[in-house]
Each structure stands twice: as C-alpha cells, then as structure tokens.
Amino acid sequence: MDKRVERVQELMKDENFVKELFTKENPEDVQAYFEDHGVGLSIDEVKQLGTMLGKVAKGELNTAQLEKVANGELSEDELEK
C-alpha cells in the first residue's frame, strides 16, 4: 500500500486532526494541512478525498468502495455513481 495512503488512514483516525480538517475552507487549505502532517496531495486528490468523505457521511459508500478509495483504486467517475 502507498505510504501516503497509510499516513492518510492514520491521520483520519485522529479525532483532533479530523476536527481541524473540517474547518478548512478550500482545497488549498486542506492540501496545506495535509502537507503540514507529512502528506503531499494534489488538488485533484484533495477534491476526491472531499467527495469520498461526503459520501461516507451520507452513507453512500459501501465497505468495498471505501476500501478501494483508501487504496487509491476507485476513480472519481465511480464515486459520482
């Protein structure tokens, strides 16, 4: 598994990190926040993560899809479905 994916998964388990993440107003702020925590993400990756988190919050992703997202195997097109 990609080291960045492992680090993102680790960070997303940190309640304080997640709370602060959700205060970020735009993709650039999210990108900088992840960078501050040792994870370099492109703006497209930040947007995909935002889409995924929104779908998780709404219960629109199943466990298999969530695993694919975590492993970077689920495309943005698949997330749109």
C-alpha positions in Angstrom: 0.0 0.0 0.0 1.2 3.5 -0.8 2.8 5.2 2.2 0.7 8.3 1.6 -2.5 6.2 1.9 -1.3 4.6 5.1 -0.5 8.0 6.5 -3.9 9.5 5.5 -5.6 6.5 7.1 -3.6 7.0 10.3 -4.4 10.8 10.3 -8.1 10.1 9.7 -8.2 8.1 12.9 -7.1 11.1 14.9 -10.2 12.9 16.1 -8.3 16.2 16.6 -6.9 16.1 13.1 -10.3 15.4 11.6 -12.0 18.2 13.6 -9.4 20.6 12.4 -9.6 19.3 8.8 -13.3 20.1 8.6 -12.5 23.7 9.5 -10.6 24.2 6.2 -12.4 26.4 3.8 -11.0 25.3 0.4 -8.9 22.6 -1.2 -5.7 24.6 -1.0 -6.1 24.9 2.8 -6.8 21.1 3.0 -3.7 20.4 0.9 -1.5 22.6 3.1 -2.9 21.0 6.3 -2.1 17.5 5.0 1.4 18.8 3.9 1.9 20.1 7.4 1.3 16.5 8.6 3.7 14.9 6.1 1.3 14.0 3.3 1.7 15.6 -0.1 -1.6 15.6 -2.0 -2.5 17.2 -5.4 -5.6 19.4 -5.5 -7.4 16.7 -7.5 -6.6 14.2 -4.7 -7.9 16.6 -2.1 -11.1 17.0 -4.1 -11.5 13.2 -4.5 -11.0 12.9 -0.7 -13.6 15.5 -0.1 -16.1 13.7 -2.4 -15.4 10.4 -0.6 -15.8 11.9 2.9 -19.1 13.5 1.8 -20.4 10.1 0.5 -19.2 8.4 3.7 -21.0 10.9 5.8 -24.2 10.3 3.8 -23.8 6.5 4.0 -23.5 6.4 0.2 -20.3 4.2 0.1 -20.3 0.6 1.0 -17.3 -1.1 2.7 -15.9 -2.4 -0.6 -15.9 1.0 -2.2 -14.4 2.6 0.9 -11.5 0.1 0.8 -11.0 0.9 -2.9 -10.8 4.6 -2.1 -8.4 4.0 0.7 -6.1 2.1 -1.7 -6.5 4.7 -4.5 -8.3 2.2 -6.7 -11.7 3.9 -7.0 -11.9 6.6 -9.7 -13.7 9.9 -9.4 -16.1 8.7 -12.1 -17.0 5.7 -9.9 -17.5 8.0 -6.9 -20.0 10.0 -8.9 -22.3 6.9 -9.4 
